[in-house]
């Protein structure tokens, strides 16, 4: 019985650790899928009517691909898009990130130019039972594509 009392806490910690790592891996995989859907939408923008408001088109794709990720509020999925590079770039939102629900960048069609780069950043809080599992508490992916 004494051995059981020493072994059970260690086994429980290992079991909870396995679940925590699995949760982070699932969220990261889902976040990767969300980012891929957003990039596919951005690549197809010049050929569609969605170029008038690219942020709304991307947010619809992101919300559709989010699966079990929260998409609203500050504790949900966050997104940022930057069109172009250097001084000719435009970021939506202008700083930081925002929730994809109701995300819009009116006038963004002027930045949807064939051959120009676009950067998509998506972040998601990574927690398990109220504890943060990454150094800053966020899973974050940033990718750029040429439209």
C-alpha atoms as an extended CHARMM CRD file, in Angstrom:
* protein
*
       147  EXT
         1         1  UNK       CA              0.0000000000        0.0000000000        0.0000000000  PROA      1               0.0000000000
         2         2  UNK       CA              2.8060000000        2.4210000000        0.7420000000  PROA      2               0.0000000000
         3         3  UNK       CA              4.2660000000        1.9370000000       -2.7390000000  PROA      3               0.0000000000
         4         4  UNK       CA              0.8540000000        2.6600000000       -4.2450000000  PROA      4               0.0000000000
         5         5  UNK       CA              0.7000000000        5.9680000000       -2.3620000000  PROA      5               0.0000000000
         6         6  UNK       CA              4.0520000000        6.9860000000       -3.8280000000  PROA      6               0.0000000000
         7         7  UNK       CA              3.3650000000        5.8380000000       -7.3970000000  PROA      7               0.0000000000
         8         8  UNK       CA             -0.1960000000        7.1480000000       -7.9420000000  PROA      8               0.0000000000
         9         9  UNK       CA              0.6290000000       10.8930000000       -7.7370000000  PROA      9               0.0000000000
        10        10  UNK       CA              3.4760000000       10.4590000000      -10.2110000000  PROA      10              0.0000000000
        11        11  UNK       CA              1.2670000000        8.4970000000      -12.6110000000  PROA      11              0.0000000000
        12        12  UNK       CA             -1.4890000000       11.1200000000      -12.3250000000  PROA      12              0.0000000000
        13        13  UNK       CA              0.9940000000       13.8940000000      -13.1530000000  PROA      13              0.0000000000
        14        14  UNK       CA              2.1770000000       11.9530000000      -16.2050000000  PROA      14              0.0000000000
        15        15  UNK       CA             -1.4190000000       11.3570000000      -17.3100000000  PROA      15              0.0000000000
        16        16  UNK       CA             -2.3840000000       15.0280000000      -16.9350000000  PROA      16              0.0000000000
        17        17  UNK       CA              0.8100000000       15.9880000000      -18.8120000000  PROA      17              0.0000000000
        18        18  UNK       CA             -0.1450000000       13.7120000000      -21.6990000000  PROA      18              0.0000000000
        19        19  UNK       CA             -3.6000000000       15.3030000000      -21.8950000000  PROA      19              0.0000000000
        20        20  UNK       CA             -2.1190000000       18.8160000000      -21.7160000000  PROA      20              0.0000000000
        21        21  UNK       CA              0.3580000000       18.1660000000      -24.5430000000  PROA      21              0.0000000000
        22        22  UNK       CA             -2.4130000000       16.5440000000      -26.5890000000  PROA      22              0.0000000000
        23        23  UNK       CA             -4.6230000000       19.6040000000      -26.1240000000  PROA      23              0.0000000000
        24        24  UNK       CA             -1.8670000000       21.9540000000      -27.2940000000  PROA      24              0.0000000000
        25        25  UNK       CA             -1.1060000000       19.7440000000      -30.2990000000  PROA      25              0.0000000000
        26        26  UNK       CA             -4.7890000000       19.6200000000      -31.2670000000  PROA      26              0.0000000000
        27        27  UNK       CA             -5.1290000000       23.4160000000      -30.9850000000  PROA      27              0.0000000000
        28        28  UNK       CA             -1.9370000000       23.9180000000      -33.0200000000  PROA      28              0.0000000000
        29        29  UNK       CA             -3.1570000000       21.5570000000      -35.7400000000  PROA      29              0.0000000000
        30        30  UNK       CA             -6.5110000000       23.3510000000      -35.8760000000  PROA      30              0.0000000000
        31        31  UNK       CA             -4.7400000000       26.7380000000      -35.9470000000  PROA      31              0.0000000000
        32        32  UNK       CA             -2.6150000000       25.5410000000      -38.8760000000  PROA      32              0.0000000000
        33        33  UNK       CA             -5.7820000000       24.5350000000      -40.7200000000  PROA      33              0.0000000000
        34        34  UNK       CA             -7.3390000000       27.9390000000      -39.9990000000  PROA      34              0.0000000000
        35        35  UNK       CA             -4.2650000000       29.7360000000      -41.3220000000  PROA      35              0.0000000000
        36        36  UNK       CA             -4.1710000000       27.5850000000      -44.4720000000  PROA      36              0.0000000000
        37        37  UNK       CA             -7.8210000000       28.3650000000      -45.2240000000  PROA      37              0.0000000000
        38        38  UNK       CA             -7.1600000000       32.0670000000      -44.7290000000  PROA      38              0.0000000000
        39        39  UNK       CA             -4.1710000000       31.9550000000      -47.1030000000  PROA      39              0.0000000000
        40        40  UNK       CA             -6.1150000000       30.0220000000      -49.7540000000  PROA      40              0.0000000000
        41        41  UNK       CA             -8.8200000000       32.6840000000      -49.5740000000  PROA      41              0.0000000000
        42        42  UNK       CA             -6.2260000000       35.4620000000      -49.9010000000  PROA      42              0.0000000000
        43        43  UNK       CA             -4.6400000000       33.7480000000      -52.9190000000  PROA      43              0.0000000000
        44        44  UNK       CA             -8.0030000000       33.5370000000      -54.6810000000  PROA      44              0.0000000000
        45        45  UNK       CA             -9.0950000000       37.1220000000      -53.9370000000  PROA      45              0.0000000000
        46        46  UNK       CA             -8.0070000000       38.8180000000      -57.1890000000  PROA      46              0.0000000000
        47        47  UNK       CA            -10.2820000000       36.4570000000      -59.1510000000  PROA      47              0.0000000000
        48        48  UNK       CA            -13.3970000000       36.9180000000      -56.9930000000  PROA      48              0.0000000000
        49        49  UNK       CA            -15.8750000000       39.5750000000      -55.9850000000  PROA      49              0.0000000000
        50        50  UNK       CA            -14.5880000000       39.2440000000      -52.3820000000  PROA      50              0.0000000000
        51        51  UNK       CA            -11.6510000000       41.5430000000      -53.2160000000  PROA      51              0.0000000000
        52        52  UNK       CA            -13.7960000000       44.5300000000      -52.1680000000  PROA      52              0.0000000000
        53        53  UNK       CA            -13.4480000000       43.4920000000      -48.5060000000  PROA      53              0.0000000000
        54        54  UNK       CA            -10.6680000000       40.9110000000      -48.2330000000  PROA      54              0.0000000000
        55        55  UNK       CA            -10.7450000000       40.8800000000      -44.4320000000  PROA      55              0.0000000000
        56        56  UNK       CA            -14.4060000000       39.8460000000      -44.3850000000  PROA      56              0.0000000000
        57        57  UNK       CA            -13.6940000000       37.0540000000      -46.8900000000  PROA      57              0.0000000000
        58        58  UNK       CA            -10.7340000000       35.8090000000      -44.8470000000  PROA      58              0.0000000000
        59        59  UNK       CA            -12.6690000000       36.0010000000      -41.5770000000  PROA      59              0.0000000000
        60        60  UNK       CA            -15.5090000000       33.9440000000      -43.0710000000  PROA      60              0.0000000000
        61        61  UNK       CA            -12.9990000000       31.2980000000      -44.1930000000  PROA      61              0.0000000000
        62        62  UNK       CA            -11.2610000000       31.3470000000      -40.8160000000  PROA      62              0.0000000000
        63        63  UNK       CA            -14.4910000000       31.0040000000      -38.8560000000  PROA      63              0.0000000000
        64        64  UNK       CA            -15.5770000000       28.1590000000      -41.1520000000  PROA      64              0.0000000000
        65        65  UNK       CA            -12.2980000000       26.3070000000      -40.5790000000  PROA      65              0.0000000000
        66        66  UNK       CA            -12.0270000000       27.0230000000      -36.8400000000  PROA      66              0.0000000000
        67        67  UNK       CA            -13.7070000000       23.8130000000      -35.7410000000  PROA      67              0.0000000000
        68        68  UNK       CA            -13.6770000000       23.7380000000      -31.9270000000  PROA      68              0.0000000000
        69        69  UNK       CA            -11.5460000000       26.8980000000      -31.5350000000  PROA      69              0.0000000000
        70        70  UNK       CA            -13.2950000000       29.9020000000      -30.0030000000  PROA      70              0.0000000000
        71        71  UNK       CA            -13.7000000000       32.6570000000      -32.6090000000  PROA      71              0.0000000000
        72        72  UNK       CA            -15.0930000000       35.5060000000      -30.4980000000  PROA      72              0.0000000000
        73        73  UNK       CA            -13.7100000000       37.7190000000      -27.7770000000  PROA      73              0.0000000000
        74        74  UNK       CA            -10.1880000000       38.3470000000      -26.5560000000  PROA      74              0.0000000000
        75        75  UNK       CA             -9.8290000000       34.7360000000      -25.3750000000  PROA      75              0.0000000000
        76        76  UNK       CA            -10.5860000000       33.4120000000      -28.8340000000  PROA      76              0.0000000000
        77        77  UNK       CA             -8.9020000000       33.2750000000      -32.1900000000  PROA      77              0.0000000000
        78        78  UNK       CA             -7.2010000000       36.5400000000      -33.2250000000  PROA      78              0.0000000000
        79        79  UNK       CA             -6.1870000000       37.6100000000      -36.7320000000  PROA      79              0.0000000000
        80        80  UNK       CA             -4.1320000000       40.2890000000      -38.4820000000  PROA      80              0.0000000000
        81        81  UNK       CA             -3.5410000000       40.8580000000      -42.2110000000  PROA      81              0.0000000000
        82        82  UNK       CA             -0.8530000000       43.0350000000      -43.7950000000  PROA      82              0.0000000000
        83        83  UNK       CA             -1.0060000000       43.7880000000      -47.5220000000  PROA      83              0.0000000000
        84        84  UNK       CA              2.2130000000       44.8080000000      -49.2980000000  PROA      84              0.0000000000
        85        85  UNK       CA              5.5950000000       45.5810000000      -47.7940000000  PROA      85              0.0000000000
        86        86  UNK       CA              7.4860000000       48.5910000000      -46.5190000000  PROA      86              0.0000000000
        87        87  UNK       CA              5.9220000000       52.0360000000      -46.8390000000  PROA      87              0.0000000000
        88        88  UNK       CA              3.2370000000       50.8130000000      -49.2380000000  PROA      88              0.0000000000
        89        89  UNK       CA              1.8710000000       48.3000000000      -46.7260000000  PROA      89              0.0000000000
        90        90  UNK       CA             -1.4880000000       48.4020000000      -44.9770000000  PROA      90              0.0000000000
        91        91  UNK       CA             -2.3020000000       46.4170000000      -41.8360000000  PROA      91              0.0000000000
        92        92  UNK       CA             -5.7470000000       45.4670000000      -40.5740000000  PROA      92              0.0000000000
        93        93  UNK       CA             -6.1080000000       46.1370000000      -37.7100000000  PROA      93              0.0000000000
        94        94  UNK       CA             -3.4700000000       48.8680000000      -37.7110000000  PROA      94              0.0000000000
        95        95  UNK       CA             -1.7670000000       47.3460000000      -34.6490000000  PROA      95              0.0000000000
        96        96  UNK       CA             -2.1310000000       44.0730000000      -32.8160000000  PROA      96              0.0000000000
        97        97  UNK       CA             -4.7980000000       41.5250000000      -33.6850000000  PROA      97              0.0000000000
        98        98  UNK       CA             -8.5890000000       41.3420000000      -33.6080000000  PROA      98              0.0000000000
        99        99  UNK       CA            -11.3330000000       38.7520000000      -33.4390000000  PROA      99              0.0000000000
       100       100  UNK       CA            -12.4080000000       37.4310000000      -36.8680000000  PROA      100             0.0000000000
       101       101  UNK       CA            -16.0940000000       37.9520000000      -35.9810000000  PROA      101             0.0000000000
       102       102  UNK       CA            -17.1880000000       41.1050000000      -37.7890000000  PROA      102             0.0000000000
       103       103  UNK       CA            -13.6550000000       41.6800000000      -39.1160000000  PROA      103             0.0000000000
       104       104  UNK       CA            -13.6600000000       44.1180000000      -42.0130000000  PROA      104             0.0000000000
       105       105  UNK       CA            -11.1960000000       46.3270000000      -43.8580000000  PROA      105             0.0000000000
       106       106  UNK       CA            -13.1800000000       48.6220000000      -46.0820000000  PROA      106             0.0000000000
       107       107  UNK       CA            -11.0970000000       49.9320000000      -48.9340000000  PROA      107             0.0000000000
       108       108  UNK       CA             -8.8300000000       46.9210000000      -48.7080000000  PROA      108             0.0000000000
       109       109  UNK       CA             -9.4460000000       46.0950000000      -52.3610000000  PROA      109             0.0000000000
       110       110  UNK       CA             -6.8510000000       48.6870000000      -53.3550000000  PROA      110             0.0000000000
       111       111  UNK       CA             -4.2310000000       46.5250000000      -51.6390000000  PROA      111             0.0000000000
       112       112  UNK       CA             -5.2980000000       43.2570000000      -53.2880000000  PROA      112             0.0000000000
       113       113  UNK       CA             -2.8480000000       43.4470000000      -56.1710000000  PROA      113             0.0000000000
       114       114  UNK       CA             -1.7380000000       40.4400000000      -58.1890000000  PROA      114             0.0000000000
       115       115  UNK       CA              1.9130000000       39.6510000000      -57.4130000000  PROA      115             0.0000000000
       116       116  UNK       CA              2.0240000000       41.6180000000      -54.1320000000  PROA      116             0.0000000000
       117       117  UNK       CA              2.7830000000       39.8890000000      -50.8070000000  PROA      117             0.0000000000
       118       118  UNK       CA              0.2660000000       39.4910000000      -48.0060000000  PROA      118             0.0000000000
       119       119  UNK       CA              1.0200000000       38.4060000000      -44.4290000000  PROA      119             0.0000000000
       120       120  UNK       CA             -1.5420000000       36.5800000000      -42.2990000000  PROA      120             0.0000000000
       121       121  UNK       CA             -1.0600000000       36.1780000000      -38.5490000000  PROA      121             0.0000000000
       122       122  UNK       CA             -3.3740000000       34.0550000000      -36.4090000000  PROA      122             0.0000000000
       123       123  UNK       CA             -3.0300000000       33.5780000000      -32.6520000000  PROA      123             0.0000000000
       124       124  UNK       CA             -4.9280000000       31.4980000000      -30.1220000000  PROA      124             0.0000000000
       125       125  UNK       CA             -4.6020000000       31.2820000000      -26.3290000000  PROA      125             0.0000000000
       126       126  UNK       CA             -3.1780000000       27.9510000000      -25.2260000000  PROA      126             0.0000000000
       127       127  UNK       CA             -4.5320000000       26.8500000000      -21.8580000000  PROA      127             0.0000000000
       128       128  UNK       CA             -5.3280000000       23.5770000000      -20.1440000000  PROA      128             0.0000000000
       129       129  UNK       CA             -7.3870000000       23.5970000000      -16.9400000000  PROA      129             0.0000000000
       130       130  UNK       CA             -6.6370000000       27.3000000000      -16.5800000000  PROA      130             0.0000000000
       131       131  UNK       CA             -2.8580000000       26.9640000000      -16.9290000000  PROA      131             0.0000000000
       132       132  UNK       CA             -0.9110000000       28.4340000000      -19.8500000000  PROA      132             0.0000000000
       133       133  UNK       CA              1.1020000000       25.8290000000      -21.6770000000  PROA      133             0.0000000000
       134       134  UNK       CA              3.3370000000       27.9930000000      -23.8680000000  PROA      134             0.0000000000
       135       135  UNK       CA              5.8480000000       30.6640000000      -22.7640000000  PROA      135             0.0000000000
       136       136  UNK       CA              3.5540000000       33.6200000000      -23.5400000000  PROA      136             0.0000000000
       137       137  UNK       CA              0.2670000000       31.7250000000      -23.3190000000  PROA      137             0.0000000000
       138       138  UNK       CA             -0.3820000000       31.9810000000      -27.0740000000  PROA      138             0.0000000000
       139       139  UNK       CA             -0.0380000000       29.7550000000      -30.0900000000  PROA      139             0.0000000000
       140       140  UNK       CA              0.8500000000       32.0350000000      -32.9980000000  PROA      140             0.0000000000
       141       141  UNK       CA              1.4080000000       31.4290000000      -36.7050000000  PROA      141             0.0000000000
       142       142  UNK       CA              2.5540000000       33.9900000000      -39.2850000000  PROA      142             0.0000000000
       143       143  UNK       CA              2.7850000000       33.2010000000      -42.9900000000  PROA      143             0.0000000000
       144       144  UNK       CA              3.0950000000       35.2940000000      -46.1010000000  PROA      144             0.0000000000
       145       145  UNK       CA              1.9810000000       34.5340000000      -49.6290000000  PROA      145             0.0000000000
       146       146  UNK       CA              2.1010000000       36.2840000000      -52.9270000000  PROA      146             0.0000000000
       147       147  UNK       CA             -1.3580000000       37.1390000000      -54.2110000000  PROA      147             0.0000000000
